[in-house]
Amino acid sequence: MGRVIAVANQKGGVGKTTTSINLASSLAAAEVNTLLVDCDPQSNSSSGLGFPRDPERLSTYHVLMGACSAEEALQKPELEQLWVIPAHKNLIGANLELVDADRREFPLRDALAPLRERFQFIVLDCPPALDLLTLNALVAADSVLIPMQAEYFALEGISELLDTVGRIRQSFNPLLEIEGVVLTMFDERTNLAQQVAAELRNYFGDKLFRTSIPRNIRLAEAPSHGKPVLVYDVRSRGAESYIRLAKEVLDAEAARRQQVEAASESAGTVVSAEVPSEAVVANAASEISTDATAQATSEPVPANDSQQAPAPADGLPEPDQTVGPAISAGVDAPAEIVAAITPMEVLAESAAAPPVAASAEAQPQVPAEGTPEEVPSPPEAYPSLPPPEIAEAVIQAAQAPEAQPALEQGD
């Protein structure tokens, strides 16, 4: 069963669309089948992935109005294992047309239900308002991810969003939870940013993501090329930050699955648990070989000249498709990858394995000094990304946040 994450904040300009595009792309680059649903009439998520405005194309509006199924509205961008349901400006009419409809809060939830078996993650990009579109997204979601700037007005706005989330829990979706708060456009040099981060840490605790998204010109340029920053410039600070954010989301999902498995064991029922965060690293390890090392040492391809990802032959992923291939026996993987995957590999093979320890206290990430050893990766591991860059990105994402190299200001 896939997890539905709504990226929401009624305050505009805090990075909801940027976070939706790049979080979904980072999850897809980690070989996790991901769907991005554009619920904003501005349709910036659609154009940011290379889909121009087209009134004839099936969109979120048609899905909400019941004119087509969510599966019929799926579009394929260039990044493998990523699908999109684009939006159009007509979507703003849904706020009026749904007012008198029966079960007006549930059309999106009902439409996405058949796709939850096909995708491990479904990311919903919400509009900057607490209207019926946002309400539909929050009712359909399992959790809400809140991007916000480290500014005073953002603190005011988040209290209203939390009040809305509480009301939705009482009336429509009792299982809705806070996925986390991520600081965007973060400048750690300013006292204001540090103070706001401290306030959020005191209030949200471990719900504040350790990864913060810095101001980055490459991150701002990528939408004009119709590409996520991971494809536009994988070595940029923005791309590295969203890879780490995706790693935190994957780790949190793995921890939830372990808790479900432990609870089912105590009740005498074994439930199989997929561990997407570690399958990502395992798959990368299985692809590394001597030939890949030789190929990765060749002249690197410019990051903004990414290759076109071929569309899967069968279109949509099969419902029984697993997150990633199992760890191959006898593969000589780097020591740091083996160390990262060993506990989860044991968990995948035996339900009796102990749960992974809880993560450290959440705080905006200030990585430690030092650069991890570079490990090359072949093009086959990530066919839509340049070979030399993706190895560095994956290995950095697999490391603990405190082991990541320090981010320097400026571009």
Legacy VTK file of the C-alpha trace (Angstrom):
# vtk DataFile Version 3.0
C-alpha trace
ASCII
DATASET POLYDATA
POINTS 411 float
0.000 0.000 0.000
1.511 3.296 -1.113
1.840 6.330 1.128
0.124 9.585 0.136
1.938 12.761 1.237
0.301 16.175 0.826
2.750 19.076 0.550
0.710 21.908 2.028
0.976 25.363 3.539
-1.663 28.037 3.037
1.060 30.697 2.894
2.334 31.251 -0.631
5.937 31.410 -1.749
7.344 28.965 0.794
8.517 26.337 -1.696
5.600 23.888 -1.872
5.847 23.299 -5.607
9.660 23.164 -5.591
9.532 20.653 -2.751
6.829 18.578 -4.454
8.732 18.362 -7.750
12.133 17.607 -6.290
11.024 15.313 -3.472
9.010 13.203 -5.931
11.921 13.201 -8.391
14.417 12.188 -5.702
12.173 9.311 -4.621
11.846 8.208 -8.248
15.612 8.458 -8.767
15.954 6.150 -5.773
14.076 3.526 -7.826
10.807 3.955 -5.951
7.657 4.200 -8.087
6.326 7.687 -7.380
3.307 9.689 -8.544
3.125 13.489 -8.384
-0.413 14.935 -8.453
-0.670 18.642 -9.246
-3.622 19.987 -7.252
-2.804 23.658 -7.844
-4.685 25.591 -10.592
-1.427 27.471 -11.296
-0.103 24.099 -12.557
3.501 24.981 -11.754
4.374 21.388 -10.877
3.228 20.353 -14.340
5.260 22.977 -16.195
8.222 22.373 -13.888
8.391 18.814 -15.207
8.093 19.792 -18.858
4.310 19.696 -19.430
3.098 22.904 -21.136
-0.421 24.150 -20.522
-2.849 22.160 -22.655
-6.622 22.449 -22.093
-7.236 19.276 -24.137
-5.053 17.109 -21.907
-6.671 15.150 -19.081
-5.843 16.823 -15.792
-6.621 16.841 -12.089
-9.802 18.759 -12.887
-11.177 15.868 -14.948
-10.220 13.432 -12.188
-12.021 15.448 -9.492
-15.095 15.896 -11.666
-15.250 12.179 -12.455
-14.713 12.723 -16.181
-11.837 10.217 -16.183
-10.002 7.895 -13.839
-6.691 8.839 -12.249
-5.003 6.106 -14.281
-6.238 7.625 -17.551
-4.795 11.026 -16.571
-1.265 9.734 -15.902
1.540 11.410 -17.846
5.183 10.302 -18.094
8.032 12.816 -17.669
11.589 11.966 -18.644
12.632 10.655 -15.231
12.110 6.921 -14.843
9.724 5.613 -12.175
8.040 9.024 -11.921
4.493 9.680 -13.160
2.480 12.910 -13.084
-1.174 13.885 -13.093
-0.928 17.469 -14.413
-3.218 20.369 -13.581
-4.820 23.158 -15.582
-6.267 26.561 -14.715
-9.777 25.074 -15.089
-9.075 23.353 -11.774
-10.031 26.561 -9.985
-13.612 25.891 -11.093
-13.639 22.730 -9.016
-13.857 24.883 -5.878
-17.259 26.083 -7.072
-18.517 22.902 -8.703
-17.769 20.745 -5.668
-19.583 22.997 -3.183
-22.994 21.354 -3.673
-21.667 17.884 -4.514
-22.256 14.883 -2.285
-19.129 13.794 -0.396
-17.366 16.848 -1.770
-14.328 16.204 0.444
-13.632 12.711 -0.952
-13.372 12.772 -4.796
-9.561 12.850 -4.810
-9.322 10.157 -2.160
-11.645 7.879 -4.125
-9.803 8.544 -7.396
-6.362 7.740 -5.969
-7.423 4.597 -4.109
-6.823 2.238 -7.097
-3.300 3.653 -7.579
-2.078 3.104 -4.034
-1.021 -0.428 -4.921
0.946 0.742 -7.972
2.987 3.511 -6.364
5.031 3.450 -3.190
4.634 7.225 -2.789
1.997 9.649 -4.064
2.938 13.323 -3.587
0.175 15.943 -3.718
1.143 19.536 -4.532
-1.503 21.691 -2.828
-2.505 25.267 -3.703
-1.576 28.124 -1.321
-5.039 28.305 0.232
-7.235 26.345 2.612
-9.977 25.695 0.036
-11.784 22.600 -1.237
-8.776 21.549 -3.311
-6.502 21.552 -0.265
-9.243 19.887 1.766
-9.514 17.090 -0.810
-5.751 16.619 -0.720
-5.597 16.446 3.087
-8.511 14.001 3.226
-6.795 11.784 0.649
-3.386 11.959 2.348
-1.806 9.783 4.995
0.400 12.658 6.135
1.131 16.304 5.432
4.603 17.667 4.760
4.893 21.372 5.582
7.530 23.483 3.824
8.119 26.855 5.410
10.575 29.711 5.457
12.428 30.640 8.615
10.491 33.900 8.996
7.998 35.295 11.478
4.962 35.317 9.176
5.574 31.656 8.406
5.271 30.875 12.119
1.900 32.628 12.175
0.619 30.741 9.154
1.646 27.298 10.349
-0.603 27.565 13.417
-3.637 27.960 11.146
-2.597 24.954 9.074
-2.180 22.811 12.197
-5.656 23.879 13.332
-7.039 22.790 9.949
-5.237 19.455 10.190
-6.774 18.909 13.627
-10.281 19.614 12.322
-9.796 17.240 9.377
-8.721 14.509 11.789
-11.915 14.964 13.774
-14.265 15.035 10.793
-12.842 13.228 7.755
-9.431 11.601 8.152
-8.573 10.457 11.696
-5.316 8.852 10.522
-3.852 12.069 9.066
-0.501 12.863 10.648
2.295 15.375 10.265
5.024 13.931 8.053
7.326 16.756 9.072
8.279 20.392 8.661
11.103 21.277 6.278
12.811 24.663 6.278
13.148 26.056 2.757
15.221 28.958 1.424
17.205 28.567 4.618
20.146 30.877 5.308
21.903 29.683 8.433
24.023 32.850 8.564
21.120 34.994 9.795
20.070 35.208 13.430
16.386 35.214 12.434
16.711 31.879 10.637
18.463 30.354 13.633
15.829 31.661 16.044
12.905 30.407 13.951
14.599 27.025 13.547
15.055 26.832 17.325
11.379 27.655 17.921
10.266 24.999 15.444
12.618 22.454 16.994
11.178 23.128 20.445
7.616 22.801 19.175
7.848 19.971 16.632
10.778 17.989 18.050
11.642 15.110 15.738
8.946 16.233 13.276
11.323 18.946 12.072
13.408 17.412 9.299
17.139 17.474 9.911
17.597 18.463 6.263
16.984 22.097 5.365
16.799 23.418 1.806
19.233 26.290 1.181
18.800 29.141 -1.244
20.269 27.885 -4.495
20.241 29.449 -7.951
20.299 26.063 -9.697
17.140 25.132 -7.812
15.477 28.296 -9.125
16.695 27.784 -12.692
15.575 24.158 -13.084
11.805 24.818 -13.630
12.533 27.112 -16.580
14.078 24.083 -18.302
11.162 21.817 -17.396
13.395 19.594 -15.270
13.775 18.750 -11.596
17.047 19.982 -10.129
18.200 16.370 -9.812
18.286 16.190 -13.609
19.258 19.796 -14.266
22.314 19.825 -11.963
22.728 16.840 -9.680
25.839 18.346 -8.059
24.093 21.512 -6.905
23.393 22.130 -3.236
19.661 22.092 -3.948
19.818 18.624 -5.515
21.914 17.249 -2.656
19.495 18.675 -0.087
16.419 17.115 -1.701
18.212 13.760 -2.003
18.822 13.894 1.755
15.206 14.921 2.395
14.016 11.941 0.343
16.324 9.705 2.369
14.708 10.951 5.591
11.227 10.285 4.182
12.271 6.791 3.124
13.820 6.075 6.526
10.663 7.252 8.286
8.555 4.964 6.085
10.893 2.052 6.821
10.533 2.701 10.565
6.729 2.751 10.265
6.748 -0.561 8.408
8.941 -2.091 11.092
6.507 -0.950 13.770
3.605 -2.486 11.853
5.525 -5.721 11.465
6.466 -5.795 15.147
2.845 -5.160 16.129
1.618 -7.915 13.815
4.186 -10.323 15.254
3.023 -9.607 18.774
-0.541 -10.301 17.598
0.562 -13.572 15.980
0.227 -12.341 12.380
3.233 -11.794 10.139
2.929 -8.936 7.647
5.575 -8.596 4.955
7.314 -5.205 5.116
9.007 -3.498 2.217
11.921 -1.309 3.176
12.312 1.165 0.325
15.052 3.244 1.914
17.469 0.349 2.181
16.429 -1.342 -1.063
17.642 1.828 -2.757
21.132 1.409 -1.356
21.074 -2.331 -1.944
20.223 -1.859 -5.601
23.013 0.670 -6.023
25.453 -1.762 -4.426
24.418 -4.639 -6.677
25.104 -2.549 -9.787
28.653 -1.581 -8.879
31.344 -3.578 -10.715
34.863 -3.276 -12.024
33.628 -2.250 -15.467
31.538 0.500 -13.869
34.631 1.812 -12.107
36.469 2.155 -15.392
33.480 3.831 -17.042
32.918 6.279 -14.194
36.506 7.497 -14.390
35.945 8.734 -17.946
35.115 12.337 -18.758
31.900 13.345 -16.911
28.793 14.444 -18.778
27.610 18.001 -17.996
24.899 17.886 -15.357
22.412 19.957 -17.318
22.652 17.728 -20.381
20.840 14.796 -18.795
19.832 11.830 -20.876
16.258 11.179 -21.862
14.830 8.431 -19.711
13.200 5.692 -21.797
9.575 5.013 -21.027
8.892 1.586 -19.517
7.728 -0.942 -22.076
4.674 -1.873 -20.061
3.651 1.650 -19.137
2.530 1.625 -15.519
4.325 -0.491 -12.922
2.660 -3.744 -12.052
0.774 -3.857 -8.741
3.073 -6.542 -7.356
6.249 -4.685 -8.335
8.702 -4.487 -5.454
10.601 -1.395 -4.444
13.943 -2.599 -5.718
15.817 -5.793 -6.551
17.089 -7.901 -3.726
20.710 -7.808 -2.674
22.685 -10.095 -4.947
24.758 -12.748 -3.269
28.469 -12.378 -3.604
28.444 -8.744 -4.773
31.513 -6.817 -3.648
29.969 -3.571 -2.448
31.781 -0.671 -0.759
32.147 -1.019 2.988
29.948 1.989 3.787
27.091 0.615 1.674
27.373 -2.819 3.291
27.295 -1.183 6.704
24.181 0.785 5.760
22.189 -2.106 4.327
23.118 -4.916 6.715
20.522 -4.269 9.474
17.684 -3.794 6.995
18.709 -6.777 4.896
18.400 -8.936 7.984
14.983 -7.401 8.681
13.759 -8.153 5.162
14.803 -11.806 5.495
13.669 -12.430 9.052
10.754 -10.915 10.928
12.587 -11.488 14.186
15.201 -8.801 13.603
15.271 -5.969 16.181
13.920 -2.579 15.101
16.296 0.122 13.992
17.056 2.704 16.656
15.212 5.993 16.485
16.863 8.832 14.664
18.733 11.576 16.467
17.048 14.743 17.592
15.722 16.566 14.570
17.365 19.799 13.637
18.175 21.717 10.465
21.095 19.956 8.951
24.553 21.438 9.417
26.731 18.660 7.971
30.116 17.798 9.426
33.363 18.482 7.674
34.878 15.894 5.405
34.026 14.349 2.073
33.040 10.661 1.766
35.040 8.474 -0.572
33.699 8.647 -4.105
32.214 5.417 -5.419
31.461 5.245 -9.148
28.143 3.923 -10.386
27.304 2.633 -13.868
24.726 4.292 -16.119
22.444 1.261 -15.743
21.760 2.110 -12.098
20.096 5.433 -12.982
19.608 5.636 -16.769
18.116 9.131 -16.627
21.048 10.752 -14.819
24.742 11.355 -15.648
26.863 8.412 -14.385
29.616 10.168 -12.392
27.255 12.459 -10.544
24.694 9.909 -9.391
27.263 7.812 -7.541
28.262 10.807 -5.473
24.611 11.740 -4.848
23.526 8.244 -3.813
26.509 7.649 -1.532
26.014 11.022 0.133
22.306 10.295 0.577
23.131 6.928 2.149
25.363 8.524 4.810
24.059 9.826 8.088
23.336 13.569 7.968
26.133 14.329 10.397
28.607 12.684 8.006
27.615 14.815 5.029
30.041 17.475 3.775
29.453 20.997 4.977
27.466 23.206 2.618
29.098 26.456 1.675
27.119 29.568 1.049
26.920 30.935 -2.459
26.594 28.982 -5.700
LINES 1 412
411 0 1 2 3 4 5 6 7 8 9 10 11 12 13 14 15 16 17 18 19 20 21 22 23 24 25 26 27 28 29 30 31 32 33 34 35 36 37 38 39 40 41 42 43 44 45 46 47 48 49 50 51 52 53 54 55 56 57 58 59 60 61 62 63 64 65 66 67 68 69 70 71 72 73 74 75 76 77 78 79 80 81 82 83 84 85 86 87 88 89 90 91 92 93 94 95 96 97 98 99 100 101 102 103 104 105 106 107 108 109 110 111 112 113 114 115 116 117 118 119 120 121 122 123 124 125 126 127 128 129 130 131 132 133 134 135 136 137 138 139 140 141 142 143 144 145 146 147 148 149 150 151 152 153 154 155 156 157 158 159 160 161 162 163 164 165 166 167 168 169 170 171 172 173 174 175 176 177 178 179 180 181 182 183 184 185 186 187 188 189 190 191 192 193 194 195 196 197 198 199 200 201 202 203 204 205 206 207 208 209 210 211 212 213 214 215 216 217 218 219 220 221 222 223 224 225 226 227 228 229 230 231 232 233 234 235 236 237 238 239 240 241 242 243 244 245 246 247 248 249 250 251 252 253 254 255 256 257 258 259 260 261 262 263 264 265 266 267 268 269 270 271 272 273 274 275 276 277 278 279 280 281 282 283 284 285 286 287 288 289 290 291 292 293 294 295 296 297 298 299 300 301 302 303 304 305 306 307 308 309 310 311 312 313 314 315 316 317 318 319 320 321 322 323 324 325 326 327 328 329 330 331 332 333 334 335 336 337 338 339 340 341 342 343 344 345 346 347 348 349 350 351 352 353 354 355 356 357 358 359 360 361 362 363 364 365 366 367 368 369 370 371 372 373 374 375 376 377 378 379 380 381 382 383 384 385 386 387 388 389 390 391 392 393 394 395 396 397 398 399 400 401 402 403 404 405 406 407 408 409 410
